Structures are given as C-alpha cells and as structure tokens.
C-alpha cells in the first residue's frame, strides 16, 4: 500500500470524525435551547393563567359577597387560593428563575396591579363599574397583554414567528 493512499484515508477519517463531532455538538446545543424554551413556555403560561384565574375568582367572590369582612376575606381567599396550586406569587418566583430579566421586570408590576385591584374590590364601596376600579383594572389588562407579547417574542423572535 502506498503512503499517499494511507494519507488520504487518514485525512478522510479525520474529516468524518470532525464533522460527526461538530454535528453532535450543534444537535446537543439545539436540544438544550429547545428544552430551555419549553421550560420558559411552561412558566409563562402558568403565570398568565394564574393571573387571569385569580382575577376571575376575585370578581366571582366580589359578586357573591355583599359587604363587610366576609367580602374582604372572600376576595383575599380567591386571590390566594388556586385549586391548581399555582398561585400568582409562586409562579412569579418561577419567572424570577426561568425568565430573562426584562420579562421578570415586566411581570412583577402586573402581579402588583392585580393585588391593587384585589384590595380595591375588597372594599365595600367599590364594584366592577366604579371608575376607581376601572382605573386600576384597565391598565392591568393592557399590561397583561403587553407581557404576553414580550413572552411570545422571547420564545419566538419576530423574524421566526408565523403570523
């Protein structure tokens, strides 16, 4: 066997091994990125769902209880008691770990807006129609929509998103 043939075979083997290693590294990196995106997606959905459900439970409690300490307690319980064990504060803490800083910094004020709405609903002189409640709840829903867009853009950059 000639040295030239052996050299060509060795170079071919090295090239094959190198491309296999590069492909495996790229595939592993892509799988890690997908797993991280899936983790964030779960946290994002849990947070948005927990806020929406907490608001629904609060408004239902406010409609059932007329006045006084019973109303206040019912609304606070509705805010804190999540049957799926994913109350908004707990999921906000998940976001603090899993989400990028700009997502968490946008999520925290939305959570606190809902707490403000809770405190307003818990008072006897506030209903769903009062201007004071509307001044709190409308920005909450607007910021919730903005947060949802931020989360979606974080998961799928605009250039890759299908409309």
Steps between C-alpha positions, in 0.01 A plus 500: 500500500630841414551783745280731298202268524552464873524877546181558302318233707627659826393848391158364399458327837598817687259704289219251567566496874522880512174557317326241719623676814393841373158367403454339842602819681259709291218248551563497876503880516176518303338242732610698807359821354170326424483356851564846648234655275254231611579572867440872447181434302355298789587773752357772274173316446469419870552866594255643247244235591542552873442876463192457283352234725573700816317797348203281408483346846520847660220644290281197569564535873425873484171429325397241759591690817313824558692696764717488805776273622350196325544672163858600580589149615331336201688720252834448671440124512407501133825680418716261704324168460573338168351153452789411266759597765652764276412827665635808329766581762649151477511511122650850513786343693535238229532783248772657713701182442406399146426824315743760372520814712290713263214248519511480878522880529186527285318219687547625857305828452213309335478277807498803730230667288281197558567524874393864489181398318444235767529756777260734323243227442523401865372839612125535536456810284670362185327298230603391153349813351654763729748729329763432769494129425502560125806727538685207657369205302529649149878558532529150647344344190700726267826410675401133509462508121838674464660241727351221292651652185840532670486136605399387153780703343747349745396150396483575126691803375288707258704388196410135571140547615223375273211742471 
